[in-house]
Amino acid sequence: MQNKIFSFLLIGLFLSGCVPAINKSSNETVTPIASVTEAATQKPPTRTPVPVVPATLSPTPDFSLVGLPTEQAGMVAFDFVVQMCDAQWFSRGQQLPCPGNDAQKNTGYVMHLSGEDQGLTSNVNILLTYPPQINFETISSKYPSFTVMKGDRFRAVLTCRAHTSCDVEFVLDYFDDHGHTGLKQWRYIFTDSPVVINYPLDAIAGKTVQFDLAVHGIGNPTDASTVWIAPHIYRPVP
């Protein structure tokens, strides 16, 4: 009899261990989960578009405003101011830093000026060349290689820097496989009107050359601040 009672007690304990406990009370708040259909119909938050500011391009200068004649349709094939420091600059056989500045008058220097420096619009490129002050010397250059085509013209306006006087010779030469060759010179003194250059390059059409823009001091060497206004090679449309 005692064995049966003991057996029943064991069975009861076994069965009570297999039944999970039920949490009859809970203080936690249950947040309902939206159904898949409800989630699919929800709209994403509205985003305010960011305005796109268009890039502002500098207008091409009107070369007629600096005194150059109007040409047939074409393009600037080579800009001597834009490529100023791609060129090598020399005085007294020594290479000059590029750009230079007014503190280098004894050795000569080259630098870029805004058109406003000469009373022109700011988008006109100006090349300032200053030969050494001593012994009427020369500042010269050697630009990157360029292949000249028939119809190309060298164009520029030559004068002194505003509010200065000068007595100089502007020079356009070139280097090719045969060495250095003279091409054209323009004498200028500050009492003259600016020299307008529209020089045809057909004589060297087909050649690949390295141009040399040079200035040689003739008068008082302290008055040799010279400018090439918008020096470029213009190429008409064929």
CORGI-V169938 format. One record per helix or strand of 3 or more residues. SS is the DSSP state (~ for helix, > for strand). FROM is the first residue (numbers start at 0). LEN is the number of residues. If there is no record, write none. Layout:
ss=SS from=FROM len=LEN
ss=SS from=FROM len=LEN
This chain:
ss=~ from=1 len=17
ss=~ from=35 len=6
ss=~ from=62 len=4
ss=> from=73 len=6
ss=~ from=83 len=3
ss=> from=87 len=4
ss=> from=93 len=3
ss=~ from=101 len=3
ss=> from=108 len=6
ss=~ from=114 len=4
ss=> from=124 len=6
ss=> from=137 len=5
ss=> from=152 len=8
ss=> from=165 len=11
ss=> from=178 len=11
ss=> from=194 len=6
ss=~ from=201 len=3
ss=> from=207 len=10
ss=> from=223 len=13
